[in-house]
């Protein structure tokens, strides 16, 4: 069995997720899980912009939830 482990375990983040129509789905402070990840349930077949902030670092990215899209995103890095 394999798994992923994020670097920032049980750390608070400011998370903002908006779809391409401008609908805000997430705008809150969330704490990462014991595996270092944050889990979201989002509508299928949509594209989203996400901003994640922690301390003085931030990452902005785009992702989508279409059938062939991955369900685990590990490429976003706070800078």
PDB file of N, CA, C and O in Angstrom:
ATOM      1  N   UNK A   1       0.844  -1.179   0.000  1.00  0.00           N
ATOM      2  CA  UNK A   1       0.000   0.000   0.000  1.00  0.00           C
ATOM      3  C   UNK A   1       0.892   1.247   0.000  1.00  0.00           C
ATOM      4  O   UNK A   1       1.887   1.312   0.722  1.00  0.00           O
ATOM      5  N   UNK A   2       0.527   2.211  -0.804  1.00  0.00           N
ATOM      6  CA  UNK A   2       1.285   3.453  -0.859  1.00  0.00           C
ATOM      7  C   UNK A   2       0.367   4.603  -0.497  1.00  0.00           C
ATOM      8  O   UNK A   2      -0.856   4.460  -0.488  1.00  0.00           O
ATOM      9  N   UNK A   3       0.957   5.727  -0.205  1.00  0.00           N
ATOM     10  CA  UNK A   3       0.175   6.905   0.122  1.00  0.00           C
ATOM     11  C   UNK A   3       1.027   8.146  -0.010  1.00  0.00           C
ATOM     12  O   UNK A   3       2.239   8.066  -0.213  1.00  0.00           O
ATOM     13  N   UNK A   4       0.395   9.276   0.104  1.00  0.00           N
ATOM     14  CA  UNK A   4       1.097  10.547   0.019  1.00  0.00           C
ATOM     15  C   UNK A   4       1.125  11.189   1.405  1.00  0.00           C
ATOM     16  O   UNK A   4       0.216  11.004   2.215  1.00  0.00           O
ATOM     17  N   UNK A   5       2.173  11.935   1.649  1.00  0.00           N
ATOM     18  CA  UNK A   5       2.284  12.673   2.903  1.00  0.00           C
ATOM     19  C   UNK A   5       2.692  14.100   2.571  1.00  0.00           C
ATOM     20  O   UNK A   5       3.766  14.332   2.014  1.00  0.00           O
ATOM     21  N   UNK A   6       1.833  15.057   2.914  1.00  0.00           N
ATOM     22  CA  UNK A   6       2.152  16.463   2.717  1.00  0.00           C
ATOM     23  C   UNK A   6       3.105  16.949   3.797  1.00  0.00           C
ATOM     24  O   UNK A   6       3.238  16.327   4.851  1.00  0.00           O
ATOM     25  N   UNK A   7       3.761  18.060   3.524  1.00  0.00           N
ATOM     26  CA  UNK A   7       4.760  18.594   4.451  1.00  0.00           C
ATOM     27  C   UNK A   7       4.152  19.355   5.631  1.00  0.00           C
ATOM     28  O   UNK A   7       4.729  19.353   6.719  1.00  0.00           O
ATOM     29  N   UNK A   8       3.012  19.997   5.441  1.00  0.00           N
ATOM     30  CA  UNK A   8       2.437  20.847   6.484  1.00  0.00           C
ATOM     31  C   UNK A   8       1.236  20.143   7.108  1.00  0.00           C
ATOM     32  O   UNK A   8       0.119  20.224   6.597  1.00  0.00           O
ATOM     33  N   UNK A   9       1.477  19.466   8.196  1.00  0.00           N
ATOM     34  CA  UNK A   9       0.473  18.650   8.879  1.00  0.00           C
ATOM     35  C   UNK A   9      -0.250  19.476   9.936  1.00  0.00           C
ATOM     36  O   UNK A   9       0.380  20.146  10.755  1.00  0.00           O
ATOM     37  N   UNK A  10      -1.574  19.420   9.907  1.00  0.00           N
ATOM     38  CA  UNK A  10      -2.432  20.099  10.884  1.00  0.00           C
ATOM     39  C   UNK A  10      -2.058  21.575  11.051  1.00  0.00           C
ATOM     40  O   UNK A  10      -1.890  22.081  12.160  1.00  0.00           O
ATOM     41  N   UNK A  11      -1.936  22.239   9.896  1.00  0.00           N
ATOM     42  CA  UNK A  11      -1.598  23.659   9.821  1.00  0.00           C
ATOM     43  C   UNK A  11      -2.791  24.396   9.232  1.00  0.00           C
ATOM     44  O   UNK A  11      -3.482  23.867   8.361  1.00  0.00           O
ATOM     45  N   UNK A  12      -3.037  25.615   9.705  1.00  0.00           N
ATOM     46  CA  UNK A  12      -4.174  26.395   9.222  1.00  0.00           C
ATOM     47  C   UNK A  12      -3.817  27.152   7.938  1.00  0.00           C
ATOM     48  O   UNK A  12      -2.751  27.759   7.833  1.00  0.00           O
ATOM     49  N   UNK A  13      -4.732  27.101   6.970  1.00  0.00           N
ATOM     50  CA  UNK A  13      -4.587  27.782   5.684  1.00  0.00           C
ATOM     51  C   UNK A  13      -5.826  28.624   5.425  1.00  0.00           C
ATOM     52  O   UNK A  13      -6.921  28.289   5.877  1.00  0.00           O
ATOM     53  N   UNK A  14      -5.648  29.723   4.692  1.00  0.00           N
ATOM     54  CA  UNK A  14      -6.776  30.475   4.152  1.00  0.00           C
ATOM     55  C   UNK A  14      -6.999  29.946   2.743  1.00  0.00           C
ATOM     56  O   UNK A  14      -6.083  29.957   1.921  1.00  0.00           O
ATOM     57  N   UNK A  15      -8.209  29.484   2.464  1.00  0.00           N
ATOM     58  CA  UNK A  15      -8.501  28.864   1.170  1.00  0.00           C
ATOM     59  C   UNK A  15      -9.666  29.597   0.508  1.00  0.00           C
ATOM     60  O   UNK A  15     -10.688  29.878   1.134  1.00  0.00           O
ATOM     61  N   UNK A  16      -9.480  29.897  -0.776  1.00  0.00           N
ATOM     62  CA  UNK A  16     -10.508  30.574  -1.569  1.00  0.00           C
ATOM     63  C   UNK A  16     -10.632  29.822  -2.888  1.00  0.00           C
ATOM     64  O   UNK A  16      -9.657  29.714  -3.632  1.00  0.00           O
ATOM     65  N   UNK A  17     -11.827  29.298  -3.185  1.00  0.00           N
ATOM     66  CA  UNK A  17     -12.069  28.593  -4.446  1.00  0.00           C
ATOM     67  C   UNK A  17     -13.276  29.232  -5.124  1.00  0.00           C
ATOM     68  O   UNK A  17     -14.334  29.396  -4.517  1.00  0.00           O
ATOM     69  N   UNK A  18     -13.097  29.593  -6.403  1.00  0.00           N
ATOM     70  CA  UNK A  18     -14.162  30.211  -7.189  1.00  0.00           C
ATOM     71  C   UNK A  18     -14.235  29.504  -8.537  1.00  0.00           C
ATOM     72  O   UNK A  18     -13.207  29.134  -9.104  1.00  0.00           O
ATOM     73  N   UNK A  19     -15.459  29.316  -9.053  1.00  0.00           N
ATOM     74  CA  UNK A  19     -15.596  28.690 -10.373  1.00  0.00           C
ATOM     75  C   UNK A  19     -15.524  29.756 -11.463  1.00  0.00           C
ATOM     76  O   UNK A  19     -15.446  30.949 -11.169  1.00  0.00           O
ATOM     77  N   UNK A  20     -15.549  29.327 -12.708  1.00  0.00           N
ATOM     78  CA  UNK A  20     -15.383  30.261 -13.826  1.00  0.00           C
ATOM     79  C   UNK A  20     -16.577  31.195 -14.010  1.00  0.00           C
ATOM     80  O   UNK A  20     -16.488  32.177 -14.747  1.00  0.00           O
ATOM     81  N   UNK A  21     -17.696  30.894 -13.343  1.00  0.00           N
ATOM     82  CA  UNK A  21     -18.853  31.787 -13.372  1.00  0.00           C
ATOM     83  C   UNK A  21     -18.801  32.827 -12.258  1.00  0.00           C
ATOM     84  O   UNK A  21     -19.690  33.673 -12.159  1.00  0.00           O
ATOM     85  N   UNK A  22     -17.766  32.772 -11.421  1.00  0.00           N
ATOM     86  CA  UNK A  22     -17.618  33.726 -10.326  1.00  0.00           C
ATOM     87  C   UNK A  22     -18.267  33.291  -9.032  1.00  0.00           C
ATOM     88  O   UNK A  22     -18.307  34.065  -8.075  1.00  0.00           O
ATOM     89  N   UNK A  23     -18.780  32.068  -8.977  1.00  0.00           N
ATOM     90  CA  UNK A  23     -19.400  31.561  -7.751  1.00  0.00           C
ATOM     91  C   UNK A  23     -18.324  31.114  -6.769  1.00  0.00           C
ATOM     92  O   UNK A  23     -17.481  30.281  -7.101  1.00  0.00           O
ATOM     93  N   UNK A  24     -18.356  31.664  -5.571  1.00  0.00           N
ATOM     94  CA  UNK A  24     -17.384  31.304  -4.541  1.00  0.00           C
ATOM     95  C   UNK A  24     -17.872  30.040  -3.842  1.00  0.00           C
ATOM     96  O   UNK A  24     -18.978  30.011  -3.303  1.00  0.00           O
ATOM     97  N   UNK A  25     -17.046  28.997  -3.850  1.00  0.00           N
ATOM     98  CA  UNK A  25     -17.407  27.736  -3.207  1.00  0.00           C
ATOM     99  C   UNK A  25     -16.750  27.585  -1.844  1.00  0.00           C
ATOM    100  O   UNK A  25     -17.320  26.969  -0.943  1.00  0.00           O
ATOM    101  N   UNK A  26     -15.564  28.139  -1.688  1.00  0.00           N
ATOM    102  CA  UNK A  26     -14.850  28.069  -0.414  1.00  0.00           C
ATOM    103  C   UNK A  26     -14.197  29.414  -0.170  1.00  0.00           C
ATOM    104  O   UNK A  26     -13.537  29.957  -1.056  1.00  0.00           O
ATOM    105  N   UNK A  27     -14.378  29.956   1.025  1.00  0.00           N
ATOM    106  CA  UNK A  27     -13.717  31.184   1.466  1.00  0.00           C
ATOM    107  C   UNK A  27     -13.611  31.088   2.982  1.00  0.00           C
ATOM    108  O   UNK A  27     -14.398  31.688   3.714  1.00  0.00           O
ATOM    109  N   UNK A  28     -12.622  30.317   3.441  1.00  0.00           N
ATOM    110  CA  UNK A  28     -12.517  30.080   4.876  1.00  0.00           C
ATOM    111  C   UNK A  28     -11.134  29.603   5.278  1.00  0.00           C
ATOM    112  O   UNK A  28     -10.306  29.261   4.434  1.00  0.00           O
ATOM    113  N   UNK A  29     -10.901  29.587   6.576  1.00  0.00           N
ATOM    114  CA  UNK A  29      -9.669  29.031   7.132  1.00  0.00           C
ATOM    115  C   UNK A  29      -9.910  27.555   7.401  1.00  0.00           C
ATOM    116  O   UNK A  29     -10.898  27.176   8.031  1.00  0.00           O
ATOM    117  N   UNK A  30      -8.993  26.728   6.913  1.00  0.00           N
ATOM    118  CA  UNK A  30      -9.098  25.285   7.065  1.00  0.00           C
ATOM    119  C   UNK A  30      -7.784  24.737   7.590  1.00  0.00           C
ATOM    120  O   UNK A  30      -6.722  25.306   7.338  1.00  0.00           O
ATOM    121  N   UNK A  31      -7.853  23.651   8.309  1.00  0.00           N
ATOM    122  CA  UNK A  31      -6.657  23.011   8.849  1.00  0.00           C
ATOM    123  C   UNK A  31      -6.370  21.738   8.065  1.00  0.00           C
ATOM    124  O   UNK A  31      -7.262  20.921   7.834  1.00  0.00           O
ATOM    125  N   UNK A  32      -5.116  21.581   7.660  1.00  0.00           N
ATOM    126  CA  UNK A  32      -4.743  20.376   6.918  1.00  0.00           C
ATOM    127  C   UNK A  32      -4.879  19.147   7.811  1.00  0.00           C
ATOM    128  O   UNK A  32      -4.784  19.231   9.036  1.00  0.00           O
ATOM    129  N   UNK A  33      -5.102  18.019   7.171  1.00  0.00           N
ATOM    130  CA  UNK A  33      -5.311  16.751   7.876  1.00  0.00           C
ATOM    131  C   UNK A  33      -3.972  16.174   8.354  1.00  0.00           C
ATOM    132  O   UNK A  33      -2.917  16.759   8.105  1.00  0.00           O
ATOM    133  N   UNK A  34      -4.018  15.049   9.025  1.00  0.00           N
ATOM    134  CA  UNK A  34      -2.804  14.419   9.544  1.00  0.00           C
ATOM    135  C   UNK A  34      -1.869  13.953   8.424  1.00  0.00           C
ATOM    136  O   UNK A  34      -0.694  13.683   8.671  1.00  0.00           O
ATOM    137  N   UNK A  35      -2.388  13.858   7.188  1.00  0.00           N
ATOM    138  CA  UNK A  35      -1.541  13.506   6.054  1.00  0.00           C
ATOM    139  C   UNK A  35      -1.022  14.752   5.322  1.00  0.00           C
ATOM    140  O   UNK A  35      -0.348  14.633   4.299  1.00  0.00           O
ATOM    141  N   UNK A  36      -1.336  15.948   5.846  1.00  0.00           N
ATOM    142  CA  UNK A  36      -0.855  17.189   5.261  1.00  0.00           C
ATOM    143  C   UNK A  36      -1.691  17.726   4.107  1.00  0.00           C
ATOM    144  O   UNK A  36      -1.316  18.725   3.493  1.00  0.00           O
ATOM    145  N   UNK A  37      -2.806  17.090   3.800  1.00  0.00           N
ATOM    146  CA  UNK A  37      -3.653  17.516   2.683  1.00  0.00           C
ATOM    147  C   UNK A  37      -4.938  18.161   3.193  1.00  0.00           C
ATOM    148  O   UNK A  37      -5.321  17.992   4.350  1.00  0.00           O
ATOM    149  N   UNK A  38      -5.593  18.902   2.304  1.00  0.00           N
ATOM    150  CA  UNK A  38      -6.907  19.471   2.567  1.00  0.00           C
ATOM    151  C   UNK A  38      -7.858  18.813   1.570  1.00  0.00           C
ATOM    152  O   UNK A  38      -7.539  18.704   0.386  1.00  0.00           O
ATOM    153  N   UNK A  39      -9.004  18.383   2.037  1.00  0.00           N
ATOM    154  CA  UNK A  39      -9.941  17.616   1.224  1.00  0.00           C
ATOM    155  C   UNK A  39     -11.154  18.473   0.875  1.00  0.00           C
ATOM    156  O   UNK A  39     -11.710  19.147   1.742  1.00  0.00           O
ATOM    157  N   UNK A  40     -11.566  18.446  -0.399  1.00  0.00           N
ATOM    158  CA  UNK A  40     -12.734  19.202  -0.853  1.00  0.00           C
ATOM    159  C   UNK A  40     -13.657  18.312  -1.671  1.00  0.00           C
ATOM    160  O   UNK A  40     -13.195  17.446  -2.414  1.00  0.00           O
ATOM    161  N   UNK A  41     -14.950  18.525  -1.534  1.00  0.00           N
ATOM    162  CA  UNK A  41     -15.947  17.934  -2.438  1.00  0.00           C
ATOM    163  C   UNK A  41     -16.482  19.081  -3.261  1.00  0.00           C
ATOM    164  O   UNK A  41     -17.086  20.011  -2.728  1.00  0.00           O
ATOM    165  N   UNK A  42     -16.259  19.013  -4.579  1.00  0.00           N
ATOM    166  CA  UNK A  42     -16.658  20.090  -5.487  1.00  0.00           C
ATOM    167  C   UNK A  42     -17.505  19.530  -6.621  1.00  0.00           C
ATOM    168  O   UNK A  42     -17.427  18.340  -6.924  1.00  0.00           O
ATOM    169  N   UNK A  43     -18.316  20.381  -7.252  1.00  0.00           N
ATOM    170  CA  UNK A  43     -19.154  19.920  -8.363  1.00  0.00           C
ATOM    171  C   UNK A  43     -18.317  19.355  -9.517  1.00  0.00           C
ATOM    172  O   UNK A  43     -17.207  19.814  -9.787  1.00  0.00           O
ATOM    173  N   UNK A  44     -18.878  18.356 -10.182  1.00  0.00           N
ATOM    174  CA  UNK A  44     -18.208  17.754 -11.338  1.00  0.00           C
ATOM    175  C   UNK A  44     -18.309  18.660 -12.558  1.00  0.00           C
ATOM    176  O   UNK A  44     -19.174  19.531 -12.652  1.00  0.00           O
ATOM    177  N   UNK A  45     -17.392  18.420 -13.482  1.00  0.00           N
ATOM    178  CA  UNK A  45     -17.402  19.058 -14.801  1.00  0.00           C
ATOM    179  C   UNK A  45     -17.328  20.577 -14.738  1.00  0.00           C
ATOM    180  O   UNK A  45     -18.039  21.277 -15.459  1.00  0.00           O
ATOM    181  N   UNK A  46     -16.462  21.072 -13.868  1.00  0.00           N
ATOM    182  CA  UNK A  46     -16.261  22.516 -13.738  1.00  0.00           C
ATOM    183  C   UNK A  46     -14.770  22.810 -13.626  1.00  0.00           C
ATOM    184  O   UNK A  46     -13.965  21.931 -13.316  1.00  0.00           O
ATOM    185  N   UNK A  47     -14.425  24.073 -13.886  1.00  0.00           N
ATOM    186  CA  UNK A  47     -13.063  24.567 -13.713  1.00  0.00           C
ATOM    187  C   UNK A  47     -13.076  25.594 -12.584  1.00  0.00           C
ATOM    188  O   UNK A  47     -14.009  26.387 -12.455  1.00  0.00           O
ATOM    189  N   UNK A  48     -12.025  25.562 -11.774  1.00  0.00           N
ATOM    190  CA  UNK A  48     -11.949  26.411 -10.584  1.00  0.00           C
ATOM    191  C   UNK A  48     -10.600  27.119 -10.509  1.00  0.00           C
ATOM    192  O   UNK A  48      -9.593  26.633 -11.023  1.00  0.00           O
ATOM    193  N   UNK A  49     -10.608  28.268  -9.862  1.00  0.00           N
ATOM    194  CA  UNK A  49      -9.388  28.954  -9.469  1.00  0.00           C
ATOM    195  C   UNK A  49      -9.294  28.824  -7.953  1.00  0.00           C
ATOM    196  O   UNK A  49     -10.282  29.012  -7.243  1.00  0.00           O
ATOM    197  N   UNK A  50      -8.092  28.500  -7.461  1.00  0.00           N
ATOM    198  CA  UNK A  50      -7.895  28.341  -6.033  1.00  0.00           C
ATOM    199  C   UNK A  50      -6.740  29.223  -5.581  1.00  0.00           C
ATOM    200  O   UNK A  50      -5.731  29.351  -6.273  1.00  0.00           O
ATOM    201  N   UNK A  51      -6.902  29.822  -4.422  1.00  0.00           N
ATOM    202  CA  UNK A  51      -5.837  30.564  -3.760  1.00  0.00           C
ATOM    203  C   UNK A  51      -5.695  29.992  -2.367  1.00  0.00           C
ATOM    204  O   UNK A  51      -6.676  29.860  -1.635  1.00  0.00           O
ATOM    205  N   UNK A  52      -4.469  29.651  -2.005  1.00  0.00           N
ATOM    206  CA  UNK A  52      -4.182  29.134  -0.672  1.00  0.00           C
ATOM    207  C   UNK A  52      -3.096  30.007  -0.060  1.00  0.00           C
ATOM    208  O   UNK A  52      -2.072  30.271  -0.690  1.00  0.00           O
ATOM    209  N   UNK A  53      -3.325  30.458   1.182  1.00  0.00           N
ATOM    210  CA  UNK A  53      -2.356  31.298   1.888  1.00  0.00           C
ATOM    211  C   UNK A  53      -2.015  30.661   3.231  1.00  0.00           C
ATOM    212  O   UNK A  53      -2.866  30.083   3.906  1.00  0.00           O
ATOM    213  N   UNK A  54      -0.753  30.786   3.590  1.00  0.00           N
ATOM    214  CA  UNK A  54      -0.280  30.351   4.910  1.00  0.00           C
ATOM    215  C   UNK A  54       0.863  31.274   5.306  1.00  0.00           C
ATOM    216  O   UNK A  54       1.857  31.396   4.590  1.00  0.00           O
ATOM    217  N   UNK A  55       0.708  31.921   6.453  1.00  0.00           N
ATOM    218  CA  UNK A  55       1.683  32.923   6.901  1.00  0.00           C
ATOM    219  C   UNK A  55       1.887  33.941   5.785  1.00  0.00           C
ATOM    220  O   UNK A  55       0.917  34.549   5.332  1.00  0.00           O
ATOM    221  N   UNK A  56       3.110  34.140   5.334  1.00  0.00           N
ATOM    222  CA  UNK A  56       3.374  35.128   4.288  1.00  0.00           C
ATOM    223  C   UNK A  56       3.561  34.486   2.917  1.00  0.00           C
ATOM    224  O   UNK A  56       4.098  35.111   2.002  1.00  0.00           O
ATOM    225  N   UNK A  57       3.117  33.239   2.775  1.00  0.00           N
ATOM    226  CA  UNK A  57       3.265  32.521   1.511  1.00  0.00           C
ATOM    227  C   UNK A  57       1.901  32.263   0.880  1.00  0.00           C
ATOM    228  O   UNK A  57       0.880  32.203   1.564  1.00  0.00           O
ATOM    229  N   UNK A  58       1.913  32.110  -0.461  1.00  0.00           N
ATOM    230  CA  UNK A  58       0.656  31.944  -1.173  1.00  0.00           C
ATOM    231  C   UNK A  58       0.892  31.124  -2.444  1.00  0.00           C
ATOM    232  O   UNK A  58       1.996  31.095  -2.987  1.00  0.00           O
ATOM    233  N   UNK A  59      -0.171  30.460  -2.902  1.00  0.00           N
ATOM    234  CA  UNK A  59      -0.170  29.799  -4.200  1.00  0.00           C
ATOM    235  C   UNK A  59      -1.525  30.025  -4.852  1.00  0.00           C
ATOM    236  O   UNK A  59      -2.562  29.978  -4.190  1.00  0.00           O
ATOM    237  N   UNK A  60      -1.505  30.271  -6.156  1.00  0.00           N
ATOM    238  CA  UNK A  60      -2.724  30.389  -6.953  1.00  0.00           C
ATOM    239  C   UNK A  60      -2.628  29.369  -8.080  1.00  0.00           C
ATOM    240  O   UNK A  60      -1.565  29.189  -8.673  1.00  0.00           O
ATOM    241  N   UNK A  61      -3.724  28.714  -8.367  1.00  0.00           N
ATOM    242  CA  UNK A  61      -3.716  27.688  -9.406  1.00  0.00           C
ATOM    243  C   UNK A  61      -5.111  27.519  -9.982  1.00  0.00           C
ATOM    244  O   UNK A  61      -6.096  28.020  -9.439  1.00  0.00           O
ATOM    245  N   UNK A  62      -5.167  26.805 -11.087  1.00  0.00           N
ATOM    246  CA  UNK A  62      -6.435  26.464 -11.735  1.00  0.00           C
ATOM    247  C   UNK A  62      -6.503  24.940 -11.778  1.00  0.00           C
ATOM    248  O   UNK A  62      -5.492  24.275 -12.005  1.00  0.00           O
ATOM    249  N   UNK A  63      -7.697  24.391 -11.558  1.00  0.00           N
ATOM    250  CA  UNK A  63      -7.897  22.952 -11.673  1.00  0.00           C
ATOM    251  C   UNK A  63      -9.330  22.691 -12.091  1.00  0.00           C
ATOM    252  O   UNK A  63     -10.169  23.590 -12.056  1.00  0.00           O
ATOM    253  N   UNK A  64      -9.609  21.453 -12.487  1.00  0.00           N
ATOM    254  CA  UNK A  64     -10.960  21.130 -12.928  1.00  0.00           C
ATOM    255  C   UNK A  64     -11.373  19.749 -12.431  1.00  0.00           C
ATOM    256  O   UNK A  64     -10.558  18.971 -11.937  1.00  0.00           O
ATOM    257  N   UNK A  65     -12.671  19.472 -12.579  1.00  0.00           N
ATOM    258  CA  UNK A  65     -13.247  18.226 -12.055  1.00  0.00           C
ATOM    259  C   UNK A  65     -13.949  17.428 -13.155  1.00  0.00           C
ATOM    260  O   UNK A  65     -14.995  16.823 -12.923  1.00  0.00           O
ATOM    261  N   UNK A  66     -13.363  17.435 -14.350  1.00  0.00           N
ATOM    262  CA  UNK A  66     -13.921  16.649 -15.442  1.00  0.00           C
ATOM    263  C   UNK A  66     -13.499  15.189 -15.298  1.00  0.00           C
ATOM    264  O   UNK A  66     -12.600  14.879 -14.516  1.00  0.00           O
ATOM    265  N   UNK A  67     -14.131  14.304 -16.035  1.00  0.00           N
ATOM    266  CA  UNK A  67     -13.964  12.861 -15.867  1.00  0.00           C
ATOM    267  C   UNK A  67     -12.510  12.398 -15.875  1.00  0.00           C
ATOM    268  O   UNK A  67     -12.147  11.534 -15.077  1.00  0.00           O
ATOM    269  N   UNK A  68     -11.674  12.943 -16.745  1.00  0.00           N
ATOM    270  CA  UNK A  68     -10.285  12.482 -16.847  1.00  0.00           C
ATOM    271  C   UNK A  68      -9.315  13.256 -15.953  1.00  0.00           C
ATOM    272  O   UNK A  68      -8.110  13.011 -16.008  1.00  0.00           O
ATOM    273  N   UNK A  69      -9.809  14.178 -15.138  1.00  0.00           N
ATOM    274  CA  UNK A  69      -8.944  14.952 -14.244  1.00  0.00           C
ATOM    275  C   UNK A  69      -8.562  14.129 -13.011  1.00  0.00           C
ATOM    276  O   UNK A  69      -9.318  13.276 -12.547  1.00  0.00           O
ATOM    277  N   UNK A  70      -7.375  14.412 -12.503  1.00  0.00           N
ATOM    278  CA  UNK A  70      -6.928  13.749 -11.282  1.00  0.00           C
ATOM    279  C   UNK A  70      -7.722  14.221 -10.080  1.00  0.00           C
ATOM    280  O   UNK A  70      -8.280  15.319 -10.082  1.00  0.00           O
ATOM    281  N   UNK A  71      -7.768  13.396  -9.070  1.00  0.00           N
ATOM    282  CA  UNK A  71      -8.503  13.755  -7.854  1.00  0.00           C
ATOM    283  C   UNK A  71      -7.573  14.170  -6.722  1.00  0.00           C
ATOM    284  O   UNK A  71      -8.037  14.576  -5.656  1.00  0.00           O
ATOM    285  N   UNK A  72      -6.285  14.074  -6.941  1.00  0.00           N
ATOM    286  CA  UNK A  72      -5.306  14.468  -5.928  1.00  0.00           C
ATOM    287  C   UNK A  72      -4.295  15.399  -6.588  1.00  0.00           C
ATOM    288  O   UNK A  72      -3.559  14.987  -7.485  1.00  0.00           O
ATOM    289  N   UNK A  73      -4.261  16.636  -6.150  1.00  0.00           N
ATOM    290  CA  UNK A  73      -3.353  17.625  -6.743  1.00  0.00           C
ATOM    291  C   UNK A  73      -2.180  17.820  -5.782  1.00  0.00           C
ATOM    292  O   UNK A  73      -2.360  18.220  -4.632  1.00  0.00           O
ATOM    293  N   UNK A  74      -0.985  17.531  -6.277  1.00  0.00           N
ATOM    294  CA  UNK A  74       0.209  17.632  -5.429  1.00  0.00           C
ATOM    295  C   UNK A  74       1.242  18.613  -5.990  1.00  0.00           C
ATOM    296  O   UNK A  74       2.389  18.628  -5.545  1.00  0.00           O
ATOM    297  N   UNK A  75       0.844  19.418  -6.950  1.00  0.00           N
ATOM    298  CA  UNK A  75       1.804  20.300  -7.633  1.00  0.00           C
ATOM    299  C   UNK A  75       1.808  21.725  -7.099  1.00  0.00           C
ATOM    300  O   UNK A  75       2.674  22.503  -7.498  1.00  0.00           O
ATOM    301  N   UNK A  76       0.896  22.104  -6.229  1.00  0.00           N
ATOM    302  CA  UNK A  76       0.853  23.475  -5.738  1.00  0.00           C
ATOM    303  C   UNK A  76       1.853  23.652  -4.600  1.00  0.00           C
ATOM    304  O   UNK A  76       1.858  22.883  -3.639  1.00  0.00           O
ATOM    305  N   UNK A  77       2.700  24.676  -4.719  1.00  0.00           N
ATOM    306  CA  UNK A  77       3.688  24.956  -3.691  1.00  0.00           C
ATOM    307  C   UNK A  77       3.564  26.400  -3.233  1.00  0.00           C
ATOM    308  O   UNK A  77       3.486  27.316  -4.051  1.00  0.00           O
ATOM    309  N   UNK A  78       3.547  26.593  -1.942  1.00  0.00           N
ATOM    310  CA  UNK A  78       3.515  27.938  -1.373  1.00  0.00           C
ATOM    311  C   UNK A  78       4.846  28.624  -1.616  1.00  0.00           C
ATOM    312  O   UNK A  78       5.907  28.050  -1.368  1.00  0.00           O
ATOM    313  N   UNK A  79       4.783  29.865  -2.106  1.00  0.00           N
ATOM    314  CA  UNK A  79       6.021  30.613  -2.318  1.00  0.00           C
ATOM    315  C   UNK A  79       5.904  31.997  -1.729  1.00  0.00           C
ATOM    316  O   UNK A  79       6.849  32.783  -1.807  1.00  0.00           O
TER     317      UNK A  79
END
